[in-house]
Amino acid sequence: MGLSAHSRFTSRCNAIVGRAAWLLLLCCASPPARAQAPRLPVRAPGGAVSAHVLRARRFLGGRTLSGNFAAARAMDAAREQQAAMLAHSQLQSQAYSQLQSHAQQVSGLNAAWQPVGPAQVASIAYGNVTGRVTSIAIDPSDASGNTVYLGTTGGGVWKSVNAAGTAAGVTFTPLTDTLPVFSANAGSPIIPSLSIGAVSVQPGAGGPGVVLAGTGDPNDATDSFYGNGILRSTDGGITWTLIRQVDDGILGLHSFLGLGFSGFAWSSTSPDTVVAAVSQAAEGALVNAPDTANSVMGLYYSTDAGVSWHMATIMDGNRTVQHPQSYGLDHGGNAVTSVVWNPVRQRFYAAVRYHGYYESPDGATWTRLMHQPGSGLTTTDCPANPDTAGSLSCPIFRGVLAVQPATGDTFALTIDSANRDQGLWQDACGLSGSNCASNTVSFASQLTSTPLEVGNGSTVIPQADYNLALAAVPSGSDTLLYVGTIDLYRCSLADGCLLRNTTNAIDGCAAPAMVAPAQHAIATLTNSALLYLGNDGGLWRSTDGVDQQSTPCSADDAAHFQNLNGGLGSLAEITSFAQHPTDPETLLAGLGANGTAATSAASSTSTPWTQLSTGEGGTVAIDPGDPQRWYISTGAGVSIGQCSSGANCAAADFAGTPVIGAAQTANDASLIDAPWLLDPALSSDILIGTCRVWRGPAASGASWSSSNAISKLFGGPQNAACGSTNSMIRSLAAGGPASAATAAQNAGSEHGRYARRWRQRGRPSFLDHCRRHRGQRDGVDRSRHLQPWRLRYLLGCRRSARRHRKDGVCHGDGLLRERHQRAASLPLYRRGRALDQYHRQPARRSGQQRRRRSQRR
């Protein structure tokens, strides 16, 4: 996963027939309308779209099903079909065994994949990084803090039993990679997500307690992948069961399919009572994954340590916000972004999107707090809206809670749908004996939160919808408060809670603490200075409570953190990779927001890969004709760097202005990971996709001009440059014989096939334009979908094929070959016109026609 948030779709034609082919995938996707749809796009300070939201442009195409059909259910159906096919295959294996003994087979369908990494990336600014850690749970039965569970996005659950030991010796083991429940060969189509939103360990169990892992990432990013239920283990993660739904008796079944989990909270008065906060997984909403009739966000409780679950009832006074209803009557529920247990007040507390903050003594029935944290969460702006979605005018998109377990103080931090800060608030319990001074939570004290904000008149907390965490820790008679946004902030209540930025990852201080940005999880040990921190780069630790005393942004900052990623495995998001044509050990990989990395020892998973660029890691390539030439994406959009030193290439070689960038492609808008490739017929040329196709020299952009555009703009206004309303190319391929043209834009692979997506009758659909020379695929004529100039070229080939059927491709007599040779030197859009002029001539001329022509002469 990347350092700011982070994902892939591939579409293929069934076969490429003929001697040449292009494949262009253009996508214009609109997410389905759902209650509490992700609030995209979010804009960063200065009006720029934030990095994690930009990934939506890369991600959405091809992932949304039309209508209200649940994508997750479609996936389950596909897995059921796959399981049936595997079972059928096993029954036939004996019959095929004799045939297989005579056939050369590289590997069977059941052959295990072998990891090649990167296990870690040796980043330029942060040391080793792995990927996004979304949740951390310290086993409360282990007072040393050694037993730690991690929830990751896409990497499942990991466990360490020596996490508090020497940093270099800390190791984590994946618990969910090879479980039978994750294998389609286990006979079940139910395969839960490896995207973990929350992980928790039961306290007070008198030994290792139950471990719960909620699948589905609740962070507001397009790669916050949806889940399929709760994983439960009673033996420390050795074995797991999956709870996919709840049974509320006559009120029906409610599913976790397509949703995410933002937290668990355990009661200290009833140790088997646990509450789950079920939220929205942004990717799930965007691809229409939840079952619209049965997948319901909200608060759920269990009284048997997570064996069975029930939907809770949420009340605003005497009005019902949400309660269990029979099948089909639920509206999708309300996302719950945080839940905690206050052991002093002996109550649960939760933050509910577009409603406010609630409390419950038992987890089953929740009531709205009379005193909300902030003046904006009024019942006028946040009405109950019984059994429907909350009001968008209610200024709570994401709220986080923390409880100081020794004093009973409760803290809340809230942002609205525009990431504007709604305040950091404290409810002072005023502990007297074992009871608070008042039974009513008041949130009467507002703590200064301006250091979290952009400033200069803006109250925005950058990308707080994506990364927002809060923790309150006793420290003697003091309370230390930790806030995670892009950076980690710390304050002491005894000193007035002046929040200090302890990491300064991307604010111009050059990351002196060497901690990656985007803080998602903070875990602390009671009466200890031990702290674990999870972010987009992986896992860090502090053993002194981040007790920085030197000047902010000083070299001393790094002394208060230890990087634990050396003990983690691969969590990276591979956007693209390339392999050396003769050396399988040499690989390049684009890693999204983790930049681009390379290795010359791919078979050694213990060797960190070297980071070559910190910019958005997209497409990469190694020139097959000259493997010393490496090409990588160095930033969002069209930004291509080049190095001619092969395995000796370093970050400095790709720094500065890209070789091919926006200036070479007319400042076209494009996807965040603009597709490009070296032309397979002429690897010194590069093909680039924006909303049109470009081709030119790969080694230098000096000669590029508007003539290097070899297609018109696909879809949308035909302006000088691609804009946000044009369809963007998602993938690009080329092949076939090389053209004899000398101009770079006309040289290389000639022509072939492409696929395009547009809106048809209000629904998105794909049409595969596989432009064979005869314009057909599987007996279906595709020519009516082609642009006029493409159609002319196609029909020219088609007419020729009728007359000259040597091998079914576009050639024949000497004149025709001559025409094709001449056309090859023309710009692509003129070739069809030139050929068409020839092919419009009649195939045969009767004697009468010839005589009439002779008479006219």
Secondary structure, DSSP 8 states (H G I E B T S, - for coil): --SS---------S---SS-EEEEEEE-------TT------B-GGG-B-HHHHHHHHHSTT---STT--HHHHHHHHHHHHHHHHHHHHHHHHHHHHHHHTS--S--TT--------S-EEETTTEEE---EEEEEE-TT-TTS--EEEEETTTEEEEES-TTS-GGG---EESSSS-GGG-GGGS------S-EEEEEE-SSSSSS--EEEEES--SSSTT------EEEESSTTSS-EEE-EEE-GGG-EEE-TT-EEEEEEE-SSSTT-EEEEEE--HHHHHTT-S-TTTB-BEEEEESSTTSS-EE-EEEETTEEEE----TT----B--EEEEEEETTTTEEEEEETTTEEEEESSSSEEEE-SS-SSTT--TTTS---TTS---TTSS-SEEEEEE-TTT--EEEEEE-TT-BEEEEEEE----BTTB-S-SS----EEE--GGGS-BTTB-B-TTTTT--EEEEEEETTEEEEEEESSSEEEEEGGGT---EES--SSSSS--TT---S-EEEEEE-TTS--EEEEETTEEEEESSSS---S-TTSGGGGGG-EE-GGGS-------EEEE-SS-TT-EEEE-BTT-EEEES-TT-TTS-EEEEESS-B--EEE-SSSTT-EEEE-SSSS-EEEESSGGG--GGGG-SS-SB-GGGGTT----TT--EEE-TT-TTEEEEESSSEEEEESS--TT--GGGB-S---SS---SS--TTS-EEEEEEEES-EE---STTTSEE----EEEEEEETTEEEEEEE---TTSEETTEE-GGGS-HHHHHHHHHHHHHHHH--SSSSS--SHHHHHHHHHHHTS-HHHHHHHHHHHHTS-S---HHHHHHHHHH-
